[in-house]
């Protein structure tokens, strides 16, 4: 294969992503029209838009607990010169076999 016919990795990945997106956007094209006409429409369950009062109170309770936890975490004073909680150390690349 000559250099002119080769495509780069980035271009190949871009083309593969476009092809996958196209296939996902139009899945009906792969199914014959007769088979698509035979399938009955799916019935969806109606969802209630407003949560029940018990759910609303639980959500508010969890929001209050989260606010309290965040306030405790943010108000904690670290002593000067304390070690950091996390240190980023990059890994060396693996050698291919």
N, C-alpha and C positions, 0 to 999 in steps of 0.2 A: 504494500500500500504506500503510495507516495505521500509526501507532506501536504500536498494540495487537497487530497481527498480526506485527510484526517480532520476531525473536528475536535475542538478543545473540550475538556471536561465540563467547564461551566456551560458551554453551549449545549452539550449533550444533556446535562441535568435540566437546563431550561426547557429544552424540547420535550424531555420526558415529563416534566411538570405540566407543560401545556397540554400534552396528550392525555395525561391523567385527568386534568381539569375538564377537558373536552368530553372525555368519556363519562365523567361524573355528571356533567351538565345535561347530557343527552343519553340517558340509559335506555330510553325507549327505542332508539335506532337499532339496537342490537336484537330486540325482540320482534318477531314477525307480527304483522298487524292482526292476524287472525287470533293469535294467542293473547294479544293485548286486549282484544274485544271480549273474550270469554271470561276474563277475571271480573268478579263482582267488586263493586266499590267497597272499600273498607269503611266500617262505621267507627267513628271516633267517639270517645266518651266525653261528654260535656264536663268541663271543669268549672268549678265555682271560681269566680274572679276575686271575691272577697274572702279572706281567711276567717275562720270561726273566731269568736271572742277568746276562747282558750288559747288558740294558736297566736293571736295578737298579743295576749298578755305574756306568753312564753317568749316571744320574739323581743318584746320590750325588756323582759327580765334578763335575757341573754345580752342585750345591748348594754344594759346598766352594768352587768358583771364584767363585760369586756372593757368598758370605759374605766371601771375601777382598777382592773388589772393593768391597763396601759398607764394609768396615772401613777401607780406604784412603781412600775418599771421605769418610767421617765423621770420620776423624782429621786431615784436611787443615785447617790453620789459615789463615784468611784474615787478611791484614794489616788493621789498623784503618784505617777510612776508604776501603776499597776499594769500587769501584762495584758495585751489585747486579747479579746475573746477568740479571735480567729486570725490566723496568718495564712496568706495565700502562698503556696509553694508550687510552682509549675512542675509538672512531671516531664521527665526526659522522653523524647520520642522512642517508641519501640523499634527495634530493628526487625526488618522483615526477613523471613526465612526463605 
